[in-house]
Structure formats: structure tokens, C-alpha cells
Amino acid sequence: MICEKILGNIKDTDIGGRSVNKVHIDWFERGKRLLKKTAENGEEIGIKVTSPLNDGDILYEDPKHITAVELDPCELIEITVRSTEEMGRLCFEIGNRHISPAIGPRNVRIPYDEPTMDYLLKLGFKATRVYDKFSGYIECRGHSHDSHGHHHEHRHE
């Protein structure tokens, strides 16, 4: 099956006794325009969409079945911030590493990696390792420092 558009979201849909076939994706696959996945029922699914996928997005539906995206949980670093100054320092450090952050009112979540966790703890941040779905983040892409200026490419999801 080829799915070329998002039909809605499961949280806004009356399932009405229909079976839900989940297509699992990792957080870093959300923005890909072409994906080939195997759904829980074993069906091969091609996904060709123009906007990022979100947890619960419906890719197919008929009177008996719904095929929906399931964002898989992953290891994250959750950093609790106690002040605006600390948030600014943290986002500066994360931005310099080109890490995509999910910024909340009192915390920031980023994908887990041991060197970053060690670095944040060394700098005095309150960082913990959590396992959860990673969404609502700002995608930070690398950029070059060339002789013609400093160019950024940051896309908000």
C-alpha cells in the first residue's frame, strides 16, 4: 500500500470498532518524505507525504480498518531548568551541538547520547535519562561557517 496523505489523527477520530493497524516510526523519521515500513499486521507500507508525521496520524482508513502512525519511545535526556538564565545557557550549549530540542516551560528534552549527558552534568545542569516519545521538537540542522558569512538552516516542527 502507498499512503500519500495524512487523513487526520486518531485522537480526533471515532474509531467505532474498527481495527487499528499501527506503523511504527522513530522520531528522526518523522520529517522524511519517503518511508518504507512494515505495519504491525505485516503489511508493507510506502509513505510519501509532504509534512512531518505525528503520533496518531491516520494514513489509511476504511469502514473496517485504520492504519495509523505510532511514534516509538526512545532514550532522551530531560534537563530541568530553574531560571530563564539557565534556560538560555542550556539552549546555547545545545544549539552549539546542533541538537534538536523539545522545549517546555521548565524542561528541555533532547535525544540521549552518553557524551552529551556527561557534558551537561559536568556543566551543572540537572539532567536525567528518560524513556518516552520524542515530539514537539525544533529540528536543528548543521550549518557551515564559510568565508561569505554564517548561514543557518533551522526548521520548526
C-alpha positions as CSV (number, residue, x, y, z in Angstrom):
1,M,0.0,0.0,0.0
2,I,1.2,3.5,-0.8
3,C,0.0,6.3,1.5
4,E,0.3,9.8,0.1
5,K,-1.5,12.0,2.6
6,I,-2.4,12.3,6.3
7,L,-6.1,11.8,6.7
8,G,-6.4,13.1,10.3
9,N,-5.3,11.9,13.7
10,I,-6.5,9.0,15.8
11,K,-7.1,11.3,18.8
12,D,-9.7,13.3,16.8
13,T,-11.4,10.2,15.2
14,D,-14.2,8.0,16.3
15,I,-12.7,4.5,15.8
16,G,-16.1,3.0,16.0
17,G,-15.0,-0.6,16.5
18,R,-12.5,-0.5,13.6
19,S,-9.2,-2.3,14.0
20,V,-6.1,-0.1,14.2
21,N,-3.0,-1.2,12.3
22,K,0.0,0.7,13.7
23,V,3.0,1.7,11.6
24,H,6.0,2.3,14.0
25,I,8.4,5.1,13.3
26,D,11.4,6.6,15.1
27,W,11.5,10.3,16.0
28,F,14.1,11.0,13.3
29,E,11.9,9.5,10.6
30,R,9.1,12.0,11.2
31,G,10.3,14.5,8.6
32,K,11.3,12.1,5.9
33,R,9.3,12.5,2.7
34,L,9.6,8.8,1.7
35,L,9.5,5.8,4.0
36,K,9.1,2.1,3.6
37,K,7.7,0.4,6.7
38,T,6.1,-2.8,7.8
39,A,2.9,-2.3,9.8
40,E,2.1,-4.4,12.8
41,N,-0.1,-6.7,10.7
42,G,2.9,-7.4,8.4
43,E,1.6,-5.3,5.5
44,E,4.3,-3.4,3.6
45,I,3.5,0.4,3.5
46,G,5.1,3.1,1.5
47,I,4.7,6.5,2.9
48,K,5.1,9.5,0.7
49,V,3.9,12.7,2.5
50,T,4.8,16.4,2.3
51,S,4.6,17.2,6.0
52,P,6.1,15.6,9.1
53,L,4.4,12.7,10.6
54,N,2.9,12.9,14.1
55,D,1.9,10.2,16.6
56,G,-1.5,9.0,15.7
57,D,-1.6,10.3,12.2
58,I,-4.0,8.3,10.0
59,L,-2.5,7.1,6.7
60,Y,-5.4,4.9,5.6
61,E,-9.0,4.2,6.7
62,D,-12.0,2.2,5.5
63,P,-15.2,1.0,7.3
64,K,-13.3,-1.8,9.0
65,H,-9.6,-0.7,9.4
66,I,-7.4,2.3,10.2
67,T,-3.7,2.5,9.6
68,A,-2.0,5.0,11.9
69,V,1.5,6.2,12.8
70,E,2.8,5.1,16.2
71,L,5.8,7.2,17.3
72,D,8.2,4.8,19.2
73,P,9.6,5.9,22.5
74,C,13.3,6.3,22.8
75,E,16.0,7.3,25.3
76,L,16.0,11.0,26.0
77,I,17.9,13.4,28.2
78,E,15.5,15.6,30.2
79,I,17.1,18.7,31.6
80,T,15.1,20.6,34.3
81,V,15.7,24.3,34.3
82,R,15.3,26.6,37.3
83,S,15.5,30.0,35.7
84,T,15.4,32.0,32.4
85,E,19.2,32.4,32.6
86,E,19.7,28.7,33.0
87,M,17.4,28.0,30.0
88,G,19.4,30.5,27.9
89,R,22.7,28.8,28.9
90,L,21.3,25.4,28.2
91,C,19.9,26.3,24.8
92,F,23.2,27.9,23.8
93,E,25.1,24.7,24.7
94,I,22.5,22.5,22.8
95,G,22.4,24.8,19.8
96,N,26.2,24.8,19.5
97,R,26.0,21.0,19.3
98,H,23.2,21.1,16.7
99,I,20.9,19.0,18.8
100,S,17.1,19.2,18.2
101,P,15.4,20.2,21.5
102,A,11.9,19.9,22.7
103,I,11.5,23.0,24.9
104,G,8.9,23.0,27.7
105,P,8.2,25.7,30.3
106,R,10.5,24.1,32.9
107,N,12.5,21.5,31.0
108,V,14.2,20.6,27.7
109,R,14.3,17.2,26.2
110,I,16.9,16.0,23.7
111,P,17.9,12.6,22.2
112,Y,20.1,10.7,24.6
113,D,23.8,10.1,24.0
114,E,26.3,9.5,26.7
115,P,28.9,12.2,25.8
116,T,26.1,14.9,25.8
117,M,24.7,13.6,29.1
118,D,28.2,13.7,30.7
119,Y,28.8,17.2,29.3
120,L,25.6,18.6,30.6
121,L,26.1,17.1,34.1
122,K,29.7,18.5,34.1
123,L,28.3,21.9,33.4
124,G,26.0,21.6,36.4
125,F,22.6,21.0,34.7
126,K,20.0,18.8,36.3
127,A,19.9,16.1,33.6
128,T,18.2,12.7,33.8
129,R,17.8,9.9,31.4
130,V,14.2,9.1,30.5
131,Y,12.4,6.8,28.0
132,D,9.5,8.5,26.2
133,K,8.2,9.6,22.8
134,F,10.2,12.5,21.3
135,S,8.0,15.0,19.6
136,G,7.3,18.8,19.6
137,Y,11.0,19.5,19.0
138,I,12.7,22.1,17.0
139,E,14.8,20.5,14.2
140,C,18.3,21.8,14.3
141,R,20.3,21.1,11.2
142,G,24.1,21.5,10.8
143,H,25.4,24.6,9.0
144,S,28.7,25.6,7.7
145,H,31.0,28.5,8.6
146,D,32.3,29.8,5.3
147,S,34.1,32.9,4.2
148,H,30.9,34.5,3.0
149,G,29.1,34.6,6.3
150,H,27.3,32.5,8.8
151,H,24.4,30.6,7.4
152,H,21.7,28.8,9.5
153,E,19.1,26.3,8.5
154,H,16.6,25.7,11.3
155,R,13.2,24.2,10.7
156,H,10.4,24.3,13.3
157,E,8.2,21.3,13.6
